[in-house]
Structure formats: structure tokens, C-alpha cells
Amino acid sequence: MSHRKRAILSTVTILSFIGLSAASAAAELISFAAIPPNGSVEGLGTVDARLNIQTSHGLAQVERPGSSNSTYGWNGAPPTQNGGMDPDGGFADTDRDNALFDVAFTFAPGVAASDFSIRMLDFGDFNPYEGTLSVATLRAMNAANVVVATQTLSFTHDADINPTSGSAGNLQITGDATAAPGDPGNFVFSLSAPRISRVEFVWSHNGSGNPTRPSDPNIGFDTLEIKFVEACHPCDANCDGSVNGFDVDPFVALLTGGGTPCSPCAGDVNGDGSVSGFDIDNFVACLGG
């Protein structure tokens, strides 16, 4: 056991309670209606004053059904580019040569989220890297950069460029934007955790090329819903606005049951809803960071 961890376990103090209230009572649908097709969604305040959307290439843009910057086609009637997407629009990574879809969502200072959902459209019917496994994961982190919620969509399929068989059925049907809700082509990711500070997509496949990009790069997103709440940092155990050695005593007090949390998340570094020995390693990592 490290010297710092021994110190954390051997020191006790008591704090007073300072409440933090939620910024909103329900999840809000984030609208893309004010941004024209081809308009960027990236940057803090571009779509919503509380939200920052980013990709590594900076080419996440608004798309709508029938817009010229279409990402996918669908099998519905009439045939429409970006068919099935919300008429107010959604977005896609429009870097045609290297669409990584490494989309990350963060929030304005003082803002976090407790619920986050987004719909993915048209995933799985195109298999340009000719693999047999497709995996899409949405994960949420708290202010200590600890993963507090994940949801993964994973399915197997044949290696054809237009797969028709596998664990999700005929992907020319289940991977199209016309698919039934819950199929790969019409899938809603939904995460809930206290004080989420970052949400990001992680991709993998076993085909050729970059294994960390989507197995099907011709996809779009819409129906983004977020419940905004007031942010707090779980490692800031004394609520002075910084993470340092002065947080050790308050953290140990919370750990041993002798303290009162100064914020709703104080000490709960792993985001499981309580302060316990499972938080120690992550708290020590915070101090070292």
C-alpha cells in the first residue's frame, strides 16, 4: 500500500453540507433545426449553450432527410438519402475519406448530465472492411475521468460487403434505417449516471483497416436527449474548487462514515452512489493527476 493511501486511510475530519440542485427536471431534446445542412455542430454552444460536440477531424455536420450532404441511403419508400432521420436534422462525421466517428460530448463549465440518449441510424448494412464482428459502444465518464456507464451494441455477420446473415439477421433489413427500433440500423443508446462530464463513442471491428473506426461508416445520429444537472467533482472532497492534498482528510472522513458530503458527488469517485473502499484507487489517481 502506498504512503499516500495509508495517509488517506488513517486521517479523519468532518465537513458541513452544501447542497447542489439539478439544473433541469427532465431530459431535453436537443434541436438541430437552427443549423442548415452542411453546418458544423462542433464547439461549445453551437447546438446548445450547455453542450460541446467534438470529433478529431472537426467535420461533424448537420444532415437532414434528402439533404445534399447525405451519409446513407435507406430502403424505405420513396428512396431518400438520410431517410428516417428526424426532419429537424441530426448529424454525421462527413469526413468521407476517414470518418472515424470519434464523437465526444462534453459540457459547459458548471454543467453535467445525469441522462444521455442518442439514436444511431443505418448501422450494419454496409461492411466495407469485410469483417465478421461489429461493435459500437457509448460510454460516460465523470469529472474524475472514471467510466460510470456504458452501453454496447455487438453483433456478428458474414464478411460480404453487403452482409445478409448473422446474429442480427439479414442486415440489409435490420441494418437499414428502416429497421425496427432496437435493430442495429435503428438503435438508441441510453446512459444514466450521476454527474456525467463526458460521453464518447468507441468502435471496433475485426475487418481490414483501422479497427477503431465504425465497421459501417455510412451512419447518422439524431434524437439527442440530455438531462442537464449541476456539475461537481467527486475528488474535490472539500468543495474548494480544486483537487489537491487538502481533499485527503475530507475524503477519509466520508470513507469512514465520520463526515458529511459537501456536494452530491463528493468522494464517490467511481460513481456507484456511495463512498467506499472501491473509491480509494480512483481518488489516489485524481491526486496524482
VEXRO-622589 format. One record per residue: residue number from 0; x, y, z of N, C-alpha, C in turn. Coordinates in pm, whole numbers. Atoms other than C-alpha are relative to their C-alpha. Example, Ala and Ser with C-alpha at 12.3 -4.5 7.8 and 13.67 -1.06 7.14 Angstrom:
2
0:89:-119:0:1230:-450:780:90:120:0
1:-82:-119:-6:1367:-106:714:-77:109:73
END
This chain:
289
0:84:-119:0:0:0:0:88:125:0
1:-81:-121:10:135:345:-93:-12:85:126
2:3:-92:-114:222:610:165:-123:88:-6
3:115:-88:13:-49:833:25:-129:-72:36
4:122:75:-33:-312:560:50:-8:-26:150
5:2:18:-145:-209:488:411:-46:128:69
6:40:-128:-60:-248:857:487:-149:22:-15
7:143:-16:23:-594:857:334:-80:-85:97
8:72:92:-86:-697:560:544:17:32:149
9:-28:-21:-141:-555:698:868:-35:140:50
10:31:-138:-35:-689:1055:870:-151:21:-5
11:144:-20:-8:-1038:1173:968:-30:148:24
12:50:-134:-26:-1223:1505:952:-149:2:-30
13:144:-12:21:-1584:1629:936:-27:129:-76
14:36:-117:81:-1737:1865:679:-148:32:15
15:140:-39:4:-2062:2060:656:-56:-23:-138
16:67:30:127:-2317:2002:380:-33:127:-77
17:39:-107:90:-2354:2234:85:-76:-65:-115
18:82:66:101:-2639:2134:-150:23:54:-138
19:-3:-40:140:-2626:2141:-530:-129:-49:-63
20:129:37:57:-2956:2143:-715:13:-33:-147
21:0:34:142:-3033:1996:-1057:-37:121:-83
22:26:-114:87:-3035:2241:-1347:-127:-19:-81
23:124:24:73:-3331:2076:-1516:-66:-125:54
24:75:109:-61:-3605:1835:-1411:-18:-119:-92
25:25:108:95:-3628:1627:-1727:99:9:-115
26:-86:0:117:-3429:1524:-2031:-57:94:-106
27:40:-94:105:-3438:1779:-2313:44:-52:-136
28:-36:34:137:-3445:1707:-2685:82:114:-58
29:-89:-101:56:-3152:1891:-2842:-33:18:-147
30:45:-26:136:-3265:2056:-3164:115:43:-91
31:-95:-41:103:-3056:2086:-3479:-67:88:-105
32:81:-69:99:-3328:2286:-3657:60:133:-44
33:-52:-134:32:-3143:2620:-3645:127:-4:-85
34:-124:13:76:-2836:2484:-3825:-31:-59:-137
35:31:51:134:-2853:2438:-4205:79:-126:-31
36:-80:114:45:-2739:2118:-4377:140:47:-39
37:-142:-30:19:-2358:2115:-4402:55:90:110
38:-48:-83:-109:-2341:2340:-4095:63:-85:108
39:-70:74:-104:-2100:2230:-3825:-82:-4:129
40:61:12:-134:-2231:2101:-3493:106:10:108
41:-110:10:-96:-1890:2122:-3328:26:132:72
42:-35:-114:-82:-1785:2353:-3048:-103:28:107
43:89:-35:-110:-1932:2473:-2722:-98:107:-44
44:104:-96:31:-2263:2648:-2777:-51:-2:-142
45:44:3:139:-2300:2564:-3146:-142:-53:-13
46:134:61:4:-2605:2342:-3093:-82:43:122
47:64:-40:-125:-2687:2430:-2731:108:63:87
48:-98:-74:-79:-2518:2671:-2491:70:-87:103
49:-57:85:-104:-2454:2388:-2244:81:-117:-54
50:-52:122:62:-2318:2134:-2493:116:30:-94
51:-114:-7:91:-1987:2083:-2674:11:-134:-70
52:-16:120:81:-1971:1828:-2958:132:12:-75
53:-129:-4:65:-1629:1737:-3097:32:-132:-69
54:-66:115:62:-1458:1499:-3340:144:40:-28
55:-142:-31:21:-1087:1471:-3412:24:78:-127
56:-20:-69:128:-1128:1600:-3768:-86:125:-14
57:80:-122:3:-1384:1871:-3691:-101:7:-112
58:89:2:115:-1622:1760:-3965:-136:-61:30
59:136:44:-33:-1940:1664:-3778:-96:110:-43
60:89:-100:59:-2217:1840:-3971:-144:-45:6
61:143:27:2:-2593:1866:-3972:-39:-65:-132
62:61:62:117:-2780:1639:-4213:-149:-13:24
63:144:17:-7:-3148:1607:-4292:-44:-97:-109
64:49:85:109:-3362:1370:-4498:2:74:-133
65:-6:-59:133:-3286:1444:-4862:106:105:-18
66:-100:-105:15:-3001:1687:-4792:116:-48:-87
67:-103:34:98:-2716:1700:-5040:122:-65:64
68:-117:59:-67:-2452:1603:-4782:-39:-130:69
69:54:122:-60:-2615:1265:-4725:110:-99:35
70:-94:102:-47:-2434:991:-4537:-44:-140:-40
71:49:135:31:-2657:693:-4613:-127:7:-83
72:129:17:66:-2945:571:-4825:-84:-97:80
73:83:95:-72:-3241:382:-4693:-90:-75:-97
74:82:87:84:-3475:113:-4828:-148:35:5
75:140:-38:-11:-3796:299:-4750:-54:59:-128
76:66:-61:115:-4045:450:-4990:-49:139:39
77:-88:9:118:-3974:681:-5151:146:-10:43
78:-142:4:-33:-3599:618:-5166:50:141:31
79:-42:-132:-47:-3444:906:-4972:136:-10:65
80:-126:-7:-71:-3093:994:-4872:-25:49:143
81:22:-29:-142:-3075:1008:-4492:-145:-23:41
82:138:31:-33:-3425:863:-4485:-14:-50:143
83:26:42:-137:-3575:807:-4143:57:93:104
84:-56:-96:-96:-3376:1088:-3983:-106:103:36
85:93:-104:-45:-3566:1348:-3782:-1:116:-100
86:6:-112:95:-3691:1626:-4016:77:123:47
87:-80:-112:-52:-3523:1882:-3786:149:-25:-11
88:-139:30:25:-3199:1706:-3858:69:-80:108
89:-92:67:-89:-2924:1507:-3699:139:38:-46
90:-135:-33:45:-2555:1487:-3773:77:-126:-32
91:-90:111:33:-2275:1269:-3906:140:55:-13
92:-138:-34:30:-1899:1268:-3941:13:-2:-152
93:5:-11:147:-1872:1392:-4300:138:-7:-65
94:-132:21:58:-1502:1322:-4349:-6:-130:-82
95:26:118:83:-1560:1088:-4642:121:-94:-10
96:-119:83:16:-1200:966:-4657:38:-74:127
97:-43:62:-126:-1157:885:-4290:-98:32:111
98:104:-29:-99:-1483:907:-4100:20:-89:123
99:-28:77:-121:-1376:798:-3752:-118:-7:94
100:114:-8:-91:-1699:897:-3576:44:-8:146
101:-46:-6:-139:-1492:954:-3263:-66:120:69
102:79:-111:-51:-1768:1180:-3137:7:4:151
103:-4:-20:-144:-1730:1323:-2787:-92:116:37
104:92:-102:-50:-1987:1524:-2592:49:43:138
105:-33:-54:-130:-1878:1749:-2306:-92:119:27
106:98:-98:-43:-2049:2031:-2122:67:130:44
107:-49:-131:-42:-2012:2397:-2031:46:-6:146
108:-42:-3:-141:-1838:2485:-1702:-121:5:94
109:108:6:-97:-2063:2400:-1408:-117:-86:-40
110:112:81:51:-2284:2172:-1619:46:-144:-17
111:-22:142:23:-2305:1793:-1625:-132:-60:-49
112:122:68:43:-2564:1534:-1729:-24:-120:90
113:31:123:-72:-2745:1257:-1547:-64:-104:-90
114:59:92:98:-2921:1105:-1850:40:48:-139
115:-46:-34:133:-2799:1093:-2209:-46:-110:-95
116:39:100:100:-2950:921:-2512:15:58:-140
117:-17:-41:139:-2891:933:-2887:-33:-118:-90
118:36:107:94:-3022:736:-3184:103:-9:-112
119:-90:28:112:-2788:577:-3438:-80:-64:-113
120:77:45:115:-2923:515:-3789:90:-64:-106
121:-56:65:119:-2828:276:-4071:133:-70:26
122:-124:68:-34:-2554:82:-3895:-11:-149:-27
123:-10:144:17:-2464:-264:-4023:-27:-52:-139
124:32:52:133:-2592:-291:-4382:113:16:-101
125:-116:-21:86:-2257:-183:-4531:123:-44:78
126:-113:64:-70:-1938:-374:-4447:126:13:-86
127:-110:-19:96:-1653:-219:-4648:132:-64:41
128:-126:58:-46:-1377:-371:-4431:-9:-152:8
129:24:144:18:-1527:-720:-4477:39:-83:122
130:-18:76:-122:-1504:-826:-4114:-124:-81:31
131:114:83:-41:-1740:-1055:-3925:-52:39:138
132:44:-47:-131:-1783:-860:-3599:-7:152:-1
133:19:-145:-11:-1921:-509:-3543:-36:35:143
134:23:-40:-139:-1911:-334:-3205:-6:153:7
135:15:-144:-25:-2037:13:-3111:-29:18:148
136:16:-23:-143:-2005:138:-2753:-13:149:27
137:11:-136:-52:-2125:458:-2590:35:-6:148
138:-39:3:-140:-1958:534:-2258:1:140:58
139:6:-128:-72:-1989:808:-1998:104:1:110
140:-100:-18:-105:-1722:943:-1764:-44:112:94
141:23:-111:-91:-1745:1159:-1454:119:95:-3
142:-105:-102:3:-1521:1456:-1374:137:-57:38
143:-126:65:-32:-1255:1219:-1239:48:-89:-114
144:-31:80:119:-1244:1055:-1586:-16:-150:25
145:34:139:-28:-1383:732:-1440:-125:-36:-81
146:116:44:77:-1621:540:-1667:-111:-39:98
147:109:24:-95:-1958:540:-1487:-121:-67:-66
148:111:68:69:-2191:397:-1756:45:-35:-141
149:-29:41:137:-2158:206:-2083:-119:-75:-58
150:95:85:71:-2384:51:-2343:66:-42:-130
151:-67:55:118:-2258:-174:-2621:-98:-73:-89
152:71:75:104:-2418:-295:-2943:104:-84:-72
153:-98:90:61:-2232:-601:-3075:-74:-110:-74
154:64:108:76:-2325:-847:-3346:100:-57:-101
155:-82:68:101:-2166:-1096:-3585:-76:-3:-132
156:62:-1:133:-2230:-1121:-3959:97:-64:-100
157:-89:51:104:-2093:-1265:-4281:92:112:-47
158:-105:-94:39:-1791:-1097:-4441:-29:71:-131
159:34:-67:126:-1972:-976:-4753:-8:151:21
160:7:-146:-12:-1960:-603:-4824:-142:47:28
161:141:-25:-33:-2342:-611:-4800:-54:-122:73
162:30:124:-72:-2397:-871:-4527:-150:-29:10
163:141:41:-5:-2720:-1069:-4519:-28:-102:110
164:24:100:-104:-2671:-1313:-4231:88:29:120
165:-76:-18:-122:-2552:-1317:-3874:-90:7:121
166:75:1:-125:-2663:-1274:-3514:-112:104:2
167:107:-101:9:-2872:-966:-3605:-93:-24:-118
168:86:31:113:-3040:-1138:-3900:54:58:-130
169:-36:-57:130:-3038:-1002:-4255:25:149:17
170:-34:-140:-28:-2853:-673:-4214:-41:95:-113
171:58:-88:101:-2991:-544:-4542:-139:49:43
172:128:-42:-61:-3312:-519:-4338:26:59:138
173:-17:-45:-139:-3202:-493:-3973:107:107:17
174:-103:-103:-6:-2905:-268:-4053:-36:126:-76
175:45:-117:74:-3104:-21:-4261:-74:96:93
176:70:-98:-83:-3256:299:-4124:-149:-28:12
177:141:39:-9:-3600:145:-4189:-22:-111:104
178:10:112:-92:-3526:-125:-3930:-90:32:120
179:80:-16:-121:-3741:-183:-3625:86:57:112
180:-76:-53:-114:-3638:4:-3310:70:-112:77
181:-79:99:-70:-3363:-188:-3134:90:-81:-90
182:-91:63:96:-3211:-333:-3451:120:92:-22
183:-120:-84:19:-2860:-210:-3544:-25:125:-83
184:24:-114:86:-2999:21:-3811:-87:108:62
185:90:-96:-67:-3232:199:-3566:14:-20:151
186:-37:37:-137:-3066:181:-3227:18:123:86
187:-13:-111:-96:-3097:413:-2927:94:-41:112
188:-87:14:-115:-2808:433:-2684:-53:88:112
189:54:-76:-113:-2917:544:-2338:84:-28:124
190:-84:12:-118:-2693:610:-2036:-54:86:113
191:37:-77:-118:-2769:725:-1682:106:-19:106
192:-96:2:-111:-2524:813:-1404:4:139:61
193:-9:-133:-62:-2474:1096:-1155:113:82:-61
194:-100:-99:40:-2288:1400:-1292:97:-51:-107
195:-82:38:115:-2164:1274:-1628:66:127:-55
196:-69:-116:55:-1898:1509:-1763:47:-19:-143
197:-42:29:138:-1809:1338:-2092:-69:-127:-48
198:59:118:65:-1981:1095:-2330:71:-17:-133
199:-73:21:125:-1800:933:-2622:-33:-136:-60
200:17:126:73:-1836:665:-2887:135:-69:-14
201:-117:85:23:-1587:378:-2912:-43:-111:-95
202:36:96:104:-1586:146:-3214:105:-109:-11
203:-96:104:34:-1426:-183:-3307:-62:-97:-100
204:41:104:94:-1441:-445:-3580:122:-87:-28
205:-111:90:27:-1227:-735:-3699:31:-11:-148
206:-31:-1:142:-1202:-644:-4065:132:68:-29
207:-123:-66:41:-926:-474:-4260:-2:147:41
208:-5:-143:-28:-805:-120:-4199:-3:32:148
209:-1:-51:-137:-840:87:-3883:-108:-68:84
210:100:75:-78:-1009:-135:-3620:-76:86:100
211:68:-86:-97:-1118:166:-3410:-97:96:-68
212:103:-78:66:-1347:321:-3671:-123:-89:-19
213:119:85:15:-1706:203:-3733:16:-99:-113
214:-2:100:108:-1738:-116:-3934:-85:47:-118
215:84:-63:102:-2010:73:-4126:11:151:20
216:-19:-143:-19:-1903:437:-4173:-114:86:-55
217:111:-75:58:-2226:537:-4351:-118:3:96
218:100:-4:-106:-2429:620:-4042:-30:145:37
219:37:-131:-49:-2607:916:-3888:-56:-9:142
220:53:-7:-136:-2730:1030:-3547:-108:107:8
221:101:-102:-29:-3040:1214:-3429:-61:-30:137
222:73:20:-126:-3282:1232:-3133:96:-2:119
223:-92:-17:-112:-3020:1355:-2888:-76:61:116
224:71:-47:-119:-3174:1390:-2541:95:-2:120
225:-92:-14:-113:-2988:1512:-2233:-76:60:118
226:45:-63:-124:-3088:1578:-1874:120:70:62
227:-109:-79:-54:-2862:1859:-1760:-14:15:152
228:-3:-22:-144:-2762:1887:-1394:122:85:33
229:-115:-78:-43:-2519:2095:-1195:119:-92:21
230:-119:83:-8:-2166:1963:-1213:64:5:139
231:-89:-2:-116:-1942:1864:-924:110:-103:-24
232:-115:89:19:-1606:1689:-900:10:-92:122
233:0:92:-115:-1604:1374:-683:130:1:79
234:-127:-4:-72:-1237:1418:-594:19:129:79
235:-7:-126:-75:-1295:1773:-469:-81:-18:128
236:74:43:-119:-1393:1637:-130:-26:112:100
237:28:-114:-88:-1375:1977:44:-68:115:-73
238:78:-96:80:-1554:2165:-237:64:140:-5
239:-66:-129:13:-1292:2438:-268:33:34:-145
240:-20:-28:142:-1285:2416:-648:126:-59:-59
241:-121:62:52:-960:2221:-682:20:-136:66
242:-30:132:-52:-825:1870:-626:146:-2:42
243:-136:-2:-53:-518:1852:-402:3:-69:136
244:-15:67:-128:-388:1730:-68:-100:41:107
245:99:-44:-99:-647:1934:121:-129:-82:-7
246:119:85:13:-909:1685:-5:15:-133:71
247:-24:132:-60:-749:1388:172:-81:-19:128
248:73:15:-127:-892:1450:520:-151:-11:-22
249:144:13:23:-1248:1515:395:-38:-132:-66
250:30:128:65:-1232:1207:173:2:-114:102
251:-8:107:-100:-1122:985:461:-118:7:96
252:117:-13:-87:-1400:1127:677:-123:-62:-64
253:113:61:71:-1653:1028:413:17:-152:-8
254:-29:143:13:-1486:690:371:-30:-75:129
255:17:67:-129:-1506:610:742:-133:31:67
256:131:-29:-54:-1856:746:793:-3:113:100
257:-4:-107:-98:-1746:1041:1003:-22:138:-58
258:15:-130:64:-1807:1317:752:-131:13:-71
259:120:-32:76:-2092:1487:571:42:55:-135
260:-46:-45:132:-2054:1531:193:-33:147:-25
261:21:-141:31:-2012:1891:79:-67:20:-134
262:70:-5:129:-2164:1808:-260:-61:-137:-26
263:65:130:23:-2383:1531:-403:93:-111:-47
264:-88:105:51:-2084:1353:-556:131:-11:77
265:-128:-3:-71:-1805:1425:-305:40:-139:48
266:-55:127:-44:-1591:1115:-252:-43:-121:-81
267:49:114:78:-1794:891:-484:71:1:-136
268:-84:-19:118:-1513:874:-736:-33:-101:-110
269:35:98:104:-1628:557:-913:-145:9:-43
270:135:-27:46:-1984:686:-945:-101:-109:28
271:95:109:-29:-2158:389:-784:-106:39:103
272:103:-47:-90:-2367:603:-549:37:-2:146
273:-41:2:-139:-2166:556:-229:151:21:8
274:-143:-15:-24:-1825:629:-78:46:-123:76
275:-46:125:-59:-1639:309:-1:144:-25:-41
276:-136:37:38:-1306:133:-38:21:-10:-149
277:-13:8:145:-1381:94:-408:36:135:-63
278:-34:-133:51:-1322:470:-444:146:38:23
279:-133:-43:-44:-971:475:-297:97:11:-116
280:-97:-3:110:-765:386:-604:-26:116:-94
281:32:-110:92:-951:635:-822:28:134:64
282:-30:-126:-69:-915:906:-558:150:27:-1
283:-145:-15:4:-542:847:-536:46:40:-140
284:-34:-35:139:-525:863:-918:-32:147:-25
285:35:-142:15:-702:1202:-901:111:88:56
286:-104:-82:-62:-439:1340:-664:128:-4:-80
287:-122:12:80:-163:1209:-884:-9:67:-135
288:19:-60:132:-318:1363:-1195:12:149:1
END
